Amino acid sequence: MISDGKIRITRNGETQRTKKPHTLIRPGDGVVFMRGRELLSVRMISAGTRRGPAPEAQALYERLE
């Protein structure tokens, strides 16, 4: 999806498509992408410090409507 430019990142009010898999997502950044037929828009709240269980990972972002 990233290589095809299907991921949009909003930072400081500016939205850009990214084609680089190594693009850093920072707290406060918004990310928009398709998951199946659903358009998802999320905002990163904080960065994780470890790979943990799903509920812990879900606390790191908020879903926008």
N, C-alpha and C positions, 0 to 999 in steps of 0.2 A: 504494500500500500504506500509506503514511504517513497520508494523508487518511482512509483507512478504519479507522485505529487498529489495524493489523495488525503493528506493530512495537513490541516491548517492550524497554525499556532498564532495566538493573539498575545502580544506583549506590548505593554505601554500604549494600548489603543490601536496598534497597527497589526493587521492580519496578513500573514504570508503563508504560502504553501511551502512545505519543506520537502526536499528530495535527498536529504542527507540523514542516514540512520543515526549518526552520532550527535545530532542536534540536541543540545541540553534543554530540558524543560525545567523552569525555575518556579518556586512558589509564587503564586499570583498569575501565572500564565494560563491561558485558556487553550484547549485543544478541541478541534472539531473533526469528526471522522464518521464514516459509515460503518455500521456493524450489521451485516445482512441488509435488510430494507430500512433499518432504523438509523436516523441521523443522531449521533451522540455529541453532546457538548459538555465538557467537563472543565473544571478549574482545579489546578494543583494547589493544595493547601500547604503541604510540607513534604520534604524529602524523607524517604525511609532510611533507616540506618542499617537494616538487615532484611533479608528475605524471610518473611513471616507468614502467618496464616491469613486467609482471605479477609476476615473482618478487620485485621490490623491494616492491611493494604487499602481497604475501602475507606478507612478513616483518613487517608492521605489526600483524597480528592473529593470534590463535591460535584454532583451532577447538576447541570443548569437546564432549565426548561426552555 
